[in-house]
Amino acid sequence: MAIVPRRKRLNDPNLRDRLYELLEHDHLPYSVGSRFVRLIVAIIIIDVLAMILASVPEFDARFGPLFTVVKIGAVAVFALEYAARLWSVVGHSPRNLSPTQDRIEYALSSLGVIDLLAFLPASIALIAGSRSTLVLLGVLPFFKLVRYSPAMRSLLSALHAERRTLVGCLVILMGAVLLFASLLYAIEHDVQPDKFGTIPQAMWWAIVTLGTVGYGDVVPITPLGKLVSVFAIIGGLTMIALPVAIISTAFADEVRRRDFVVTWGMLARVPLFSHLSAAEIADIMRLLRARTI
């Protein structure tokens, strides 16, 4: 008597785990996961390009129905992907949470919010029939590339790691704006009451000067005011260079950390290196890098 295999139930843990691995970790070259990633990225690019072209009246008048079909298809794909991630995330949280808590944790995470925004606002705009709103929201799926771009994820991780330092830079910048705006108000408000008559007006000059933009719509005309402007410009160069240096250093560290994690994961699959610790693998990587150089 032949044994008929049972159909897999929708709540089968094995099926759910395989789907989670496909969506989250199976991104090796020529794997099913890598093909899925390329498909999603292609849909994102086509969707964003369609909405950009839809903002051009000539293209929208000629290809408007095609753009709508592209958006409906993209919304359907992104909604199905979100539902699949929401269903398969159960049991994969670092903490021992219930299925409901696992799904809430994913839904409230930064990537979960990005996945939701990729289709929900556009769905509402499609139902409401608001063409301008639909085009305006067409760029939201672009942020889904954060999930599939290691460089973008490394940059976000670097910004998150240096958030306190960057907030400190912002506080210093605001202090510099207030200082130079107050000085120019005291020096120029009698000479140019229409441009430096109040500190908020002077703050506009301070912001564009410290930002090294210098629109030229507001400039000091007194010798002392021009001298203060020189120090403001020099201070602006420092204000720009400081966060750039912090972000670039943190980004480079994050890229090296991610490369180490990936290399460690690949070496751990090799039986010869499976017993090695992280420190030993790091030593091997440094030795290989030194030989390469």
Beta strands, then each sheet from edge to edge (+ up, - down):
end
